[in-house]
Amino acid sequence: MDKKLLIKYSEIGVKGKNRYIFEDMLVRNINSALKVLPGGASVRKAQGRVYVTYDENDYDEAISALTKVFGIAWICPMDQYDKMGFEDIAQAVNEHLKNTYDMLEEHTFKANCRRADKAFPMTSVEVNESIGETVLNEFPNMKVDVHDPEIMINIEIRPYDVNIYSKAIEGLSGMPVGSSGKAMLLLSGGIDSPVAGYMIAKRGVSVDAIYFHAPPYTSERAKQKVVDLAKIISRYSGPIKLHVVNFTEIQMKIYEICPHDELTIIMRRFMMRLAEHFAIKNDCLGLVTGESIGQVASQTMQSMLVTNEVCTLPVYRPLCAFDKLDIVAISEKIDAYETSILPYEDCCTIFVAKHPVTKPKLDRIVKSEHKLDSIIDELMERAIETTEVIEI
């Protein structure tokens, strides 16, 4: 038997004349998410509403999929009827309550009518009062509470149909992925960068990713860990192209030639150059990192300034004002934390300096980089040519 869900959005509703573009993207993303349902599903939009029709046996799978779609504020299991009069609406409300709750128990309730069909002969207030009276007569255990009801009976009287629902499952809100362009995420095996990918996707940005691999200093298990993290992000962001760059030769030359207290900053600058190369190639509008101001030596404002200097694309840092507890909480929420803390080192931690510079000077860093002039172009080109692209 087919059942229906009413999908509510928030920010999309203030987009004015462009709202239909965001609605269409949301419908597309919902359709994509619901492909996993064994019984299939259909999605349609009508007059500021998005409706999902699905097989009732797929309820849990449908809710699980929809709670990972950015742009959805609430998911409401509902009963939908063709246009009808008040007596039929009142009967439908009673049936909804019987099918949804144990009516032998005591409950408080409130009726909340929205009358979009102005030709309907009763006002919203009149409908609320009459529905309240009908429910009290039918169910002696029910009591009215207009301030904090256990059950909010929502009745939408629309020109062509009537929607009745009383439960609302919270979604992720945000904007539909794809509505804000695409960015390249610098993805490591840590806690922060997967959360950054999730946060930027919440603002409607689709994501590609780049990972810097340094064999034999980093293992295949470290690489697989990053692939697994990309899969977790893709549950929310949609498909990801993961670029795995062999960074060993560049890292070793920096380690051999440059001052050790500047290693992290210089390596970071070459990572940004490579990330920007692939970002431009893949039509990305910026780079995304998991940096948080002051969290480690390479994430001071001075370090970020020096790092940014090599980029022509903007660098977005969704976590810049988050503390570690904030980031861990989101990591746990999206089920990335247990994967992120697996003890497989990434290429940054292997070559970290004992006493890294925390307030680097740009002119000094550039001077140190010049020591690599005779070899770095060849190494960069080789890193680009040998990059592996994994479709997630």
LOZA-594949 format. One record per atom (N, C-alpha, C): z, y, x. Coordinates in steps of 0.05 Angstrom, whole numbers, padded with zeros to 5 digits, always signed. Layout:
N
ZYX/...
//
This chain:
392
+00000-00024+00017/+00000+00000+00000/+00000+00025+00018/-00017+00044+00011/-00018+00069+00026/+00005+00088+00020/+00015+00101+00041/+00036+00121+00038/+00026+00147+00051/+00040+00169+00045/+00031+00195+00056/+00054+00208+00071/+00046+00224+00091/+00064+00242+00106/+00053+00270+00104/+00071+00289+00100/+00064+00317+00101/+00071+00327+00129/+00052+00338+00144/+00057+00348+00171/+00060+00378+00170/+00082+00388+00179/+00087+00417+00179/+00085+00428+00208/+00072+00451+00211/+00071+00464+00237/+00086+00490+00236/+00091+00502+00259/+00106+00527+00260/+00089+00549+00271/+00085+00550+00298/+00071+00572+00311/+00042+00575+00301/+00029+00554+00294/+00002+00555+00286/-00001+00573+00261/+00020+00574+00245/+00019+00589+00220/+00017+00619+00224/+00021+00629+00249/+00019+00658+00253/-00006+00666+00269/-00025+00648+00270/-00049+00652+00286/-00071+00668+00271/-00066+00677+00247/-00085+00694+00233/-00112+00681+00228/-00133+00696+00233/-00160+00686+00227/-00168+00662+00245/-00154+00659+00267/-00161+00636+00285/-00145+00611+00279/-00129+00612+00258/-00111+00589+00252/-00127+00563+00249/-00150+00564+00236/-00165+00540+00231/-00172+00525+00257/-00176+00540+00279/-00183+00528+00305/-00159+00511+00314/-00135+00521+00312/-00111+00507+00321/-00106+00483+00302/-00110+00488+00276/-00107+00466+00257/-00126+00443+00263/-00151+00449+00269/-00170+00428+00276/-00162+00413+00301/-00151+00427+00321/-00142+00413+00345/-00118+00395+00339/-00100+00405+00322/-00077+00389+00314/-00086+00364+00299/-00105+00366+00281/-00116+00343+00266/-00129+00323+00286/-00144+00334+00305/-00157+00317+00325/-00136+00301+00341/-00114+00315+00349/-00094+00302+00365/-00078+00281+00349/-00073+00288+00324/-00059+00269+00306/-00077+00244+00302/-00102+00248+00297/-00120+00225+00295/-00120+00207+00320/-00120+00220+00343/-00119+00205+00368/-00093+00189+00371/-00071+00202+00364/-00045+00189+00367/-00042+00165+00348/-00055+00167+00324/-00051+00146+00304/-00071+00123+00307/-00088+00123+00328/-00106+00101+00333/-00091+00075+00338/-00065+00077+00346/-00050+00053+00352/-00041+00038+00327/-00043+00050+00303/-00033+00037+00279/-00051+00013+00271/-00039-00010+00267/-00055-00034+00260/-00070-00029+00234/-00058-00016+00214/-00071-00012+00189/-00089+00013+00187/-00091+00027+00209/-00107+00051+00209/-00094+00074+00195/-00106+00098+00196/-00095+00121+00183/-00117+00142+00179/-00113+00159+00160/-00132+00181+00156/-00116+00207+00156/-00129+00229+00166/-00116+00255+00168/-00134+00276+00155/-00122+00293+00139/-00138+00314+00127/-00121+00339+00126/-00134+00362+00126/-00120+00387+00122/-00130+00400+00097/-00111+00414+00083/-00119+00428+00058/-00099+00450+00053/-00109+00475+00051/-00093+00498+00043/-00067+00500+00059/-00070+00501+00086/-00046+00505+00102/-00028+00480+00105/-00038+00457+00097/-00022+00433+00099/-00039+00412+00114/-00026+00394+00128/-00039+00371+00141/-00026+00346+00129/-00043+00328+00119/-00033+00303+00107/-00043+00279+00122/-00025+00259+00125/-00031+00234+00138/-00028+00212+00117/-00048+00195+00114/-00046+00172+00096/-00046+00147+00114/-00027+00129+00110/-00024+00106+00128/-00014+00082+00111/-00016+00058+00123/-00006+00034+00111/+00025+00034+00113/+00039+00028+00091/+00068+00030+00091/+00081+00011+00111/+00067-00010+00119/+00078-00028+00139/+00078-00016+00167/+00064+00006+00171/+00062+00019+00197/+00080+00044+00199/+00100+00046+00182/+00116+00071+00182/+00129+00077+00209/+00142+00057+00220/+00156+00062+00246/+00137+00070+00268/+00114+00057+00269/+00094+00063+00290/+00082+00091+00285/+00078+00098+00260/+00067+00125+00254/+00086+00147+00262/+00112+00143+00256/+00132+00164+00263/+00134+00166+00293/+00135+00143+00307/+00137+00143+00336/+00114+00158+00349/+00090+00153+00338/+00066+00167+00349/+00067+00197+00344/+00074+00204+00319/+00072+00232+00311/+00094+00249+00325/+00117+00237+00332/+00138+00252+00345/+00131+00258+00375/+00108+00249+00383/+00099+00256+00411/+00075+00275+00410/+00068+00286+00387/+00045+00304+00385/+00055+00333+00384/+00048+00348+00404/+00055+00376+00405/+00041+00392+00382/+00055+00410+00370/+00044+00426+00348/+00057+00418+00322/+00069+00394+00320/+00082+00386+00295/+00111+00394+00295/+00119+00409+00275/+00147+00418+00273/+00163+00397+00257/+00152+00388+00235/+00167+00369+00217/+00147+00348+00206/+00157+00324+00203/+00142+00302+00191/+00157+00294+00165/+00145+00296+00143/+00159+00292+00117/+00146+00269+00101/+00159+00246+00099/+00149+00225+00081/+00149+00236+00052/+00127+00234+00038/+00125+00247+00012/+00111+00230-00009/+00115+00237-00034/+00100+00226-00056/+00081+00248-00065/+00055+00242-00069/+00035+00262-00077/+00022+00252-00103/+00020+00272-00122/+00009+00266-00148/-00013+00286-00155/-00031+00277-00172/-00050+00296-00183/-00035+00317-00200/-00048+00339-00205/-00036+00361-00220/-00024+00350-00247/+00001+00358-00253/+00014+00348-00277/+00035+00369-00287/+00045+00364-00311/+00064+00382-00324/+00092+00377-00315/+00111+00394-00325/+00139+00392-00316/+00152+00365-00322/+00147+00354-00346/+00161+00329-00353/+00153+00307-00334/+00128+00306-00326/+00119+00286-00307/+00131+00291-00279/+00133+00317-00272/+00145+00324-00246/+00174+00315-00245/+00188+00320-00267/+00217+00312-00268/+00220+00282-00265/+00203+00267-00279/+00204+00238-00277/+00197+00229-00248/+00178+00242-00236/+00170+00235-00209/+00193+00241-00189/+00208+00262-00193/+00231+00269-00176/+00252+00247-00178/+00258+00238-00203/+00277+00216-00206/+00268+00191-00193/+00243+00184-00195/+00232+00160-00181/+00234+00163-00151/+00229+00187-00141/+00231+00191-00112/+00259+00187-00102/+00279+00197-00117/+00307+00193-00109/+00315+00164-00110/+00306+00149-00131/+00313+00121-00133/+00301+00105-00110/+00277+00112-00101/+00263+00097-00080/+00272+00105-00052/+00286+00128-00050/+00292+00138-00023/+00322+00135-00017/+00339+00136-00037/+00368+00136-00032/+00382+00115-00049/+00407+00109-00041/+00424+00092-00057/+00437+00110-00078/+00427+00109-00102/+00437+00128-00123/+00464+00120-00135/+00475+00097-00126/+00502+00090-00135/+00523+00105-00119/+00515+00116-00096/+00533+00132-00080/+00533+00161-00088/+00553+00175-00080/+00555+00204-00087/+00537+00220-00067/+00522+00239-00077/+00506+00256-00060/+00507+00285-00071/+00504+00304-00054/+00499+00331-00062/+00470+00338-00059/+00459+00356-00076/+00431+00361-00074/+00425+00390-00082/+00401+00398-00076/+00390+00424-00085/+00360+00420-00090/+00350+00432-00111/+00321+00431-00117/+00309+00456-00104/+00286+00453-00091/+00273+00475-00078/+00243+00474-00085/+00235+00490-00104/+00207+00490-00113/+00191+00512-00100/+00167+00505-00092/+00147+00525-00083/+00123+00523-00101/+00118+00545-00116/+00097+00544-00136/+00072+00560-00126/+00055+00545-00112/+00030+00557-00103/+00010+00561-00125/+00013+00544-00146/-00005+00546-00170/+00008+00566-00189/-00002+00591-00189/+00010+00612-00205/+00003+00608-00235/-00015+00590-00241/-00021+00585-00269/+00000+00566-00282/+00017+00554-00265/+00038+00535-00276/+00056+00552-00293/+00063+00542-00317/+00077+00559-00337/+00106+00565-00331/+00118+00553-00311/+00146+00558-00304/+00148+00571-00277/+00167+00589-00273/+00172+00600-00246/+00186+00580-00229/+00187+00586-00203/+00201+00568-00184/+00231+00566-00191/+00243+00588-00199/+00271+00588-00206/+00275+00570-00231/+00258+00573-00250/+00260+00556-00274/+00256+00527-00268/+00238+00520-00251/+00234+00492-00243/+00259+00482-00229/+00270+00497-00211/+00295+00489-00196/+00317+00483-00216/+00321+00501-00235/+00343+00497-00254/+00339+00473-00272/+00314+00469-00281/+00308+00447-00299/+00309+00420-00284/+00299+00420-00259/+00301+00395-00243/+00330+00388-00237/+00347+00408-00231/+00375+00404-00227/+00388+00391-00251/+00381+00401-00275/+00393+00390-00300/+00383+00362-00304/+00358+00357-00299/+00347+00329-00303/+00360+00309-00284/+00364+00317-00259/+00376+00299-00239/+00405+00293-00246/+00420+00314-00255/+00448+00310-00262/+00451+00292-00286/+00432+00294-00305/+00433+00276-00329/+00426+00247-00321/+00408+00244-00302/+00399+00217-00295/+00419+00203-00276/+00431+00218-00258/+00448+00206-00237/+00476+00219-00238/+00495+00207-00250/+00522+00219-00253/+00536+00224-00226/+00528+00209-00205/+00542+00213-00179/+00531+00237-00163/+00511+00250-00173/+00499+00272-00159/+00514+00298-00166/+00516+00316-00146/+00528+00342-00150/+00511+00363-00137/+00510+00386-00149/+00494+00408-00138/+00510+00422-00116/+00496+00428-00094/+00507+00444-00072/+00484+00461-00061/+00484+00487-00068/+00462+00504-00061/+00464+00514-00032/+00487+00510-00019/+00491+00520+00008/+00486+00500+00030/+00496+00476+00026/+00493+00455+00047/+00490+00428+00034/+00467+00424+00021/+00463+00398+00006/+00456+00375+00025/+00465+00351+00018/+00456+00328+00033/+00427+00322+00028/+00417+00327+00004/+00389+00321-00003/+00376+00347-00013/+00355+00355+00001/+00339+00378-00008/+00314+00367-00021/+00313+00370-00048/+00290+00360-00062/+00268+00382-00062/+00247+00377-00046/+00225+00397-00044/+00203+00389-00063/+00195+00409-00079/+00174+00405-00099/+00153+00426-00094/+00129+00418-00085/+00107+00437-00081/+00087+00434-00104/+00084+00454-00120/+00065+00453-00142/+00041+00469-00134/+00020+00455-00128/-00004+00467-00117/-00027+00465-00138/-00049+00480-00134/-00070+00481-00154/-00081+00454-00163/-00082+00435-00143/-00095+00409-00149/-00076+00385-00147/-00052+00389-00137/-00034+00367-00134/-00005+00376-00133/+00013+00357-00133/+00042+00362-00131/+00053+00344-00109/+00068+00357-00090/+00081+00342-00069/+00111+00342-00073/+00123+00318-00070/+00152+00316-00072/+00163+00301-00048/+00182+00314-00034/+00193+00301-00010/+00222+00312-00006/+00238+00296+00008/+00266+00304+00013/+00276+00299+00041/+00260+00286+00057/+00268+00280+00085/+00248+00294+00104/+00258+00303+00126/+00242+00317+00146/+00250+00307+00174/+00231+00295+00188/+00236+00285+00215/+00226+00306+00235/+00243+00314+00253/+00236+00336+00271/+00215+00328+00291/+00195+00345+00295/+00174+00340+00315/+00180+00356+00340/+00160+00357+00358/+00163+00371+00383/+00157+00401+00382/+00144+00410+00360/+00135+00438+00357/+00115+00444+00380/+00115+00469+00389/+00095+00476+00410/+00068+00481+00399/+00048+00479+00416/+00020+00483+00409/+00003+00458+00413/-00018+00454+00398/-00034+00429+00402/-00046+00428+00430/-00044+00405+00443/-00055+00402+00470/-00085+00407+00469/-00095+00423+00488/-00123+00430+00489/-00129+00458+00478/-00109+00470+00464/-00114+00497+00453/-00110+00519+00473/-00100+00513+00497/-00094+00534+00517/-00108+00528+00543/-00128+00511+00544/-00142+00506+00569/-00130+00482+00583/-00137+00480+00609/-00129+00457+00626/-00118+00467+00652/-00099+00452+00663/-00086+00459+00689/-00083+00434+00706/-00080+00438+00732/-00076+00416+00751/-00047+00415+00759/-00034+00393+00753/-00006+00389+00759/-00002+00375+00786/+00014+00387+00803/+00022+00375+00828/+00044+00355+00822/+00037+00329+00821/+00056+00309+00812/+00067+00293+00835/+00093+00294+00838/+00106+00277+00859/+00120+00255+00845/+00136+00240+00860/+00152+00218+00847/+00180+00227+00839/+00185+00253+00839/+00212+00262+00832/+00216+00267+00803/+00238+00281+00797/+00246+00286+00769/+00231+00310+00758/+00227+00330+00775/+00219+00357+00765/+00190+00358+00756/+00171+00348+00772/+00143+00352+00765/+00134+00339+00739/+00143+00314+00732/+00136+00304+00706/+00146+00321+00683/+00170+00333+00686/+00180+00350+00665/+00163+00376+00663/+00154+00386+00686/+00136+00409+00686/+00110+00403+00671/+00099+00379+00676/+00075+00371+00661/+00080+00369+00631/+00103+00359+00623/+00110+00357+00595/+00112+00385+00583/+00126+00403+00598/+00130+00430+00587/+00105+00447+00585/+00087+00444+00604/+00062+00459+00603/+00044+00448+00580/+00045+00422+00576/+00030+00410+00554/+00041+00420+00527/+00066+00425+00525/+00078+00435+00500/+00067+00462+00493/+00056+00477+00512/+00044+00503+00506/+00014+00500+00501/+00005+00476+00497/-00023+00471+00489/-00042+00467+00513/-00031+00463+00537/-00047+00460+00561/-00052+00430+00566/-00077+00422+00568/-00083+00395+00576/-00080+00393+00606/-00074+00369+00616/-00065+00365+00644/-00082+00345+00659/-00091+00353+00683/-00099+00334+00704/-00077+00335+00725/-00077+00316+00743/-00055+00315+00763/-00066+00307+00790/-00050+00315+00811/-00057+00308+00838/-00031+00299+00852/-00034+00277+00867/-00011+00265+00882/-00019+00262+00911/-00001+00269+00929/-00007+00268+00958/+00007+00243+00969/-00010+00224+00977/-00001+00198+00987/-00002+00198+01017/+00018+00186+01030/+00018+00186+01060/+00024+00158+01071/+00005+00140+01067/+00009+00113+01079/+00006+00115+01109/+00021+00099+01125/+00040+00078+01116/+00068+00088+01111/+00072+00115+01112/+00099+00126+01110/+00108+00125+01080/+00089+00125+01062/+00096+00121+01034/+00082+00095+01025/+00096+00079+01009/+00087+00052+01002/+00069+00053+00977/+00057+00030+00972/+00041+00027+00947/+00060+00029+00923/+00085+00021+00927/+00104+00024+00904/+00109+00053+00897/+00109+00070+00918/+00112+00099+00912/+00088+00110+00897/+00065+00100+00904/+00041+00108+00890/+00042+00098+00861/+00049+00073+00857/+00051+00062+00830/+00071+00076+00813/+00093+00085+00826/+00113+00101+00811/+00101+00127+00800/+00084+00140+00815/+00071+00164+00806/+00051+00158+00784/+00037+00136+00786/+00018+00127+00765/+00034+00123+00739/+00057+00110+00742/+00074+00105+00718/+00084+00131+00706/+00091+00151+00723/+00100+00177+00712/+00077+00191+00698/+00053+00189+00709/+00029+00200+00696/+00025+00188+00668/+00030+00162+00666/+00027+00148+00640/+00047+00159+00620/+00071+00164+00630/+00092+00175+00612/+00084+00203+00602/+00074+00220+00621/+00065+00247+00613/+00043+00245+00593/+00024+00226+00597/+00001+00224+00580/+00007+00216+00551/+00031+00205+00546/+00040+00200+00519/+00041+00226+00503/+00046+00248+00517/+00049+00274+00503/+00024+00291+00508/+00012+00289+00531/-00010+00307+00539/-00038+00297+00533/-00040+00271+00528/-00066+00258+00525/-00076+00249+00552/-00101+00240+00554/-00112+00229+00579/-00109+00247+00603/-00103+00235+00627/-00100+00250+00652/-00118+00238+00674/-00131+00255+00689/-00144+00246+00713/-00124+00250+00736/-00116+00229+00748/-00097+00230+00771/-00112+00228+00797/-00111+00249+00813/-00124+00249+00839/-00104+00242+00861/-00109+00219+00874/-00091+00210+00896/-00104+00217+00922/-00092+00237+00936/-00102+00247+00961/-00088+00234+00984/-00103+00223+01003/-00091+00213+01028/-00084+00236+01046/-00058+00242+01049/-00049+00266+01063/-00038+00260+01090/-00040+00235+01099/-00026+00226+01124/-00036+00242+01148/-00062+00243+01152/-00072+00256+01177/-00064+00286+01178/-00067+00299+01156/-00059+00328+01155/-00030+00331+01161/-00014+00314+01148/+00015+00316+01152/+00023+00311+01181/+00011+00291+01193/+00017+00284+01220/+00010+00307+01239/-00013+00319+01235/-00021+00341+01253/-00003+00365+01250/+00005+00371+01225/+00025+00393+01221/+00051+00386+01236/+00059+00361+01233/+00084+00352+01246/+00082+00354+01276/+00059+00348+01288/+00055+00348+01317/+00053+00377+01328/+00041+00395+01313/+00033+00421+01325/+00050+00444+01316/+00060+00443+01291/+00073+00467+01280/+00103+00466+01284/+00117+00489+01283/+00146+00489+01286/+00159+00473+01263/+00179+00457+01270/+00190+00438+01251/+00205+00452+01228/+00216+00476+01232/+00229+00489+01210/+00210+00500+01190/+00184+00501+01197/+00163+00511+01179/+00146+00488+01166/+00153+00463+01172/+00137+00441+01164/+00133+00441+01133/+00154+00444+01118/+00152+00441+01089/+00134+00463+01078/+00137+00487+01087/+00121+00509+01076/+00091+00505+01083/+00086+00498+01108/+00058+00495+01116/+00045+00471+01102/+00060+00449+01100/+00049+00426+01085/+00044+00434+01056/+00062+00449+01045/+00059+00458+01017/+00034+00475+01013/+00029+00492+01033/+00005+00510+01031/-00021+00494+01032/-00022+00473+01048/-00046+00456+01049/-00048+00439+01023/-00026+00431+01013/-00027+00417+00987/-00038+00435+00965/-00030+00460+00965/-00040+00479+00945/-00070+00483+00948/-00079+00485+00973/-00108+00488+00978/-00124+00465+00966/-00114+00440+00972/-00127+00417+00962/-00126+00415+00931/-00103+00421+00920/-00099+00421+00891/-00118+00440+00878/-00121+00464+00890/-00139+00484+00879/-00168+00475+00880/-00176+00461+00902/-00203+00450+00904/-00209+00433+00880/-00192+00414+00874/-00197+00395+00852/-00193+00409+00825/-00175+00429+00824/-00172+00444+00799/-00198+00458+00791/-00210+00472+00810/-00235+00486+00805/-00257+00467+00797/-00258+00444+00812/-00278+00424+00807/-00276+00413+00778/-00252+00412+00767/-00247+00400+00741/-00242+00421+00719/-00251+00446+00725/-00250+00468+00705/-00221+00474+00696/-00202+00472+00714/-00175+00479+00708/-00171+00509+00712/-00153+00520+00697/-00148+00549+00697/-00123+00557+00713/-00110+00537+00726/-00087+00543+00742/-00075+00518+00753/-00055+00522+00770/-00039+00500+00781/-00012+00500+00769/+00001+00476+00767/+00027+00474+00755/+00045+00458+00775/+00068+00469+00780/+00087+00455+00798/+00114+00452+00784/+00131+00435+00795/+00158+00430+00783/+00179+00446+00797/+00172+00468+00811/+00191+00484+00826/+00210+00499+00808/+00235+00501+00817/+00256+00516+00804/+00269+00534+00824/+00271+00559+00818/+00280+00579+00838/+00307+00571+00850/+00307+00569+00877/+00331+00565+00892/+00341+00536+00893/+00326+00517+00881/+00336+00490+00880/+00336+00477+00907/+00315+00481+00923/+00314+00471+00951/+00302+00493+00968/+00301+00488+00994/+00292+00509+01013/+00264+00518+01008/+00247+00500+01000/+00219+00508+00995/+00214+00521+00968/+00236+00525+00953/+00234+00537+00927/+00249+00563+00924/+00254+00577+00946/+00264+00604+00945/+00241+00622+00937/+00247+00646+00928/+00226+00664+00919/+00208+00672+00943/+00220+00674+00967/+00204+00680+00991/+00185+00657+00997/+00194+00632+00994/+00177+00609+00999/+00154+00608+00979/+00161+00613+00954/+00140+00612+00933/+00119+00634+00938/+00128+00657+00947/+00109+00679+00953/+00090+00671+00975/+00100+00658+00996/+00083+00650+01019/+00065+00627+01010/+00075+00609+00993/+00058+00587+00983/+00035+00598+00966/+00042+00617+00948/+00022+00627+00930/-00001+00641+00944/+00004+00651+00968/-00016+00667+00982/-00042+00653+00987/-00042+00626+00988/-00066+00611+00994/-00083+00606+00968/-00072+00613+00945/-00085+00606+00920/-00100+00630+00908/-00123+00624+00896/-00136+00644+00880/-00131+00639+00850/-00125+00614+00842/-00117+00609+00815/-00088+00615+00811/-00080+00622+00787/-00051+00626+00782/-00035+00600+00785/-00010+00603+00793/+00008+00580+00795/+00029+00583+00774/+00031+00563+00756/+00050+00563+00735/+00074+00545+00742/+00098+00556+00738/+00122+00541+00744/+00140+00540+00719/+00135+00521+00701/+00150+00521+00675/+00180+00518+00679/+00189+00508+00702/+00218+00502+00705/+00231+00523+00722/+00219+00545+00728/+00229+00564+00748/+00257+00574+00742/+00265+00576+00717/+00292+00586+00710/+00310+00564+00701/+00302+00539+00703/+00319+00516+00694/+00337+00508+00717/+00362+00499+00710/+00378+00486+00731/+00373+00456+00729/+00385+00441+00747/+00379+00413+00749/+00388+00397+00724/+00410+00405+00712/+00419+00391+00689/+00400+00395+00665/+00388+00419+00663/+00368+00424+00643/+00344+00405+00646/+00335+00403+00672/+00311+00387+00678/+00317+00357+00673/+00340+00348+00682/+00347+00320+00678/+00349+00313+00648/+00359+00331+00632/+00361+00326+00603/+00334+00322+00591/+00314+00338+00599/+00287+00335+00588/+00275+00309+00599/+00279+00303+00625/+00269+00279+00637/+00279+00254+00622/+00304+00254+00614/+00315+00232+00599/+00303+00231+00571/+00299+00254+00559/+00288+00256+00532/+00260+00244+00531/+00244+00248+00551/+00216+00238+00551/+00214+00210+00565/+00237+00198+00571/+00237+00171+00583/+00224+00170+00611/+00226+00192+00626/+00216+00192+00653/+00237+00189+00674/+00262+00193+00667/+00284+00195+00687/+00287+00169+00703/+00288+00146+00688/+00293+00121+00702/+00270+00114+00722/+00246+00122+00716/+00224+00119+00734/+00226+00138+00757/+00233+00163+00752/+00234+00184+00773/+00255+00178+00794/+00277+00164+00787/+00298+00159+00807/+00294+00133+00822/+00272+00119+00817/+00267+00095+00833/+00265+00102+00863/+00277+00087+00881/+00280+00096+00909/+00256+00092+00926/+00233+00103+00918/+00209+00102+00934/+00202+00130+00943/+00202+00135+00969/+00199+00162+00980/+00171+00172+00976/+00169+00199+00971/+00142+00211+00971/+00137+00224+00998/+00113+00235+01001/+00105+00245+01028/+00121+00269+01037/+00132+00284+01019/+00147+00308+01027/+00174+00300+01039/+00188+00281+01027/+00215+00274+01037/+00214+00260+01064/+00192+00247+01070/+00190+00233+01096/+00191+00252+01119/+00178+00275+01117/+00174+00294+01139/+00191+00319+01136/+00212+00318+01120/+00228+00342+01116/+00243+00349+01141/+00245+00375+01147/+00259+00385+01170/+00289+00385+01165/+00305+00382+01187/+00334+00383+01184/+00343+00410+01176/+00330+00431+01187/+00339+00458+01180/+00314+00475+01173/+00303+00471+01149/+00279+00485+01141/+00284+00515+01137/+00264+00531+01143/+00266+00560+01139/+00267+00565+01109/+00285+00582+01100/+00288+00588+01072/+00276+00615+01064/+00272+00632+01084/+00260+00659+01079/+00236+00663+01098/+00215+00647+01094/+00192+00648+01113/+00178+00675+01111/+00167+00684+01134/+00150+00708+01136/+00121+00699+01136/+00105+00712+01120/+00077+00703+01117/+00062+00705+01143/+00066+00727+01158/+00051+00730+01183/+00057+00708+01203/+00083+00700+01204/+00091+00679+01222/+00079+00652+01214/+00079+00647+01188/+00068+00621+01178/+00038+00620+01183/+00024+00642+01178/-00005+00642+01184/-00010+00638+01213/+00006+00650+01230/+00003+00647+01259/+00007+00617+01267/+00026+00604+01256/+00031+00576+01262/+00008+00559+01252/-00003+00566+01229/-00026+00551+01218/-00051+00553+01236/-00054+00575+01249/-00077+00579+01267/-00078+00558+01289/-00056+00546+01296/-00055+00525+01316/-00071+00500+01307/-00076+00499+01281/-00091+00476+01270/-00121+00481+01267/-00130+00505+01274/-00157+00514+01268/-00179+00494+01278/-00174+00482+01301/-00195+00466+01313/-00200+00439+01298/-00181+00431+01282/-00182+00404+01270/-00179+00404+01240/-00167+00425+01228/-00158+00423+01200/-00182+00421+01180/-00204+00435+01186/-00227+00433+01167/-00237+00405+01164/-00239+00391+01186/-00248+00363+01186/-00229+00346+01171/-00203+00350+01175/-00182+00334+01162/-00182+00339+01131/-00186+00364+01124/-00186+00371+01096/-00210+00359+01082/-00233+00360+01095/-00257+00348+01084/-00254+00318+01080/-00242+00305+01100/-00238+00276+01098/-00219+00269+01075/-00198+00286+01072/-00179+00281+01050/-00193+00283+01023/-00211+00303+01021/-00225+00307+00996/-00244+00284+00990/-00259+00275+01011/-00279+00254+01008/-00266+00227+01001/-00242+00222+01010/-00229+00196+01006/-00209+00196+00983/-00208+00218+00968/-00190+00219+00945/-00198+00199+00923/-00178+00185+00914/-00181+00165+00892/-00175+00178+00866/-00191+00174+00846/-00186+00185+00819/-00180+00163+00800/-00156+00164+00788/-00147+00144+00769/-00147+00156+00741/-00160+00143+00722/-00160+00152+00694/-00135+00141+00681/-00118+00158+00671/-00093+00150+00658/-00097+00154+00628/
//
